[in-house]
Amino acid sequence: MARSGSRNQLVVQEARAALEQMKFEVAQQLGIPLDQAYNGDKATRDMGAIGGNMVRRLIQIAEQQLGGQQRLF
């Protein structure tokens, strides 16, 4: 059975614009041109590089935010 659409859902819907902006910033830093609408013709390797770098940046942001907090688990 084929599924349509993305299974990924944002926890904070207001973050969508910031994530889109980050995607274009990362692509620009990597020298990968992105279109505003359709990017299905791009190489999987390039799109994976964009996604991987976005994840690295998001982890770095989370670490910085959590750096000053002490948590006991």
Contacts in CASP RR format, 6 or more apart in sequence:
PFRMAT RR
TARGET T0000
AUTHOR 0000-0000-0000
METHOD contacts of the structure
MODEL  1
MARSGSRNQLVVQEARAALEQMKFEVAQQLGIPLDQAYNGDKATRDMGAI
GGNMVRRLIQIAEQQLGGQQRLF
10 16 0 8 1.000
10 19 0 8 1.000
19 54 0 8 1.000
22 54 0 8 1.000
22 57 0 8 1.000
22 58 0 8 1.000
23 34 0 8 1.000
23 50 0 8 1.000
23 51 0 8 1.000
23 54 0 8 1.000
24 34 0 8 1.000
26 50 0 8 1.000
26 51 0 8 1.000
26 53 0 8 1.000
26 54 0 8 1.000
26 57 0 8 1.000
27 33 0 8 1.000
27 34 0 8 1.000
27 50 0 8 1.000
29 53 0 8 1.000
30 46 0 8 1.000
30 49 0 8 1.000
30 50 0 8 1.000
30 53 0 8 1.000
32 42 0 8 1.000
32 46 0 8 1.000
32 49 0 8 1.000
32 50 0 8 1.000
34 42 0 8 1.000
34 50 0 8 1.000
39 47 0 8 1.000
END
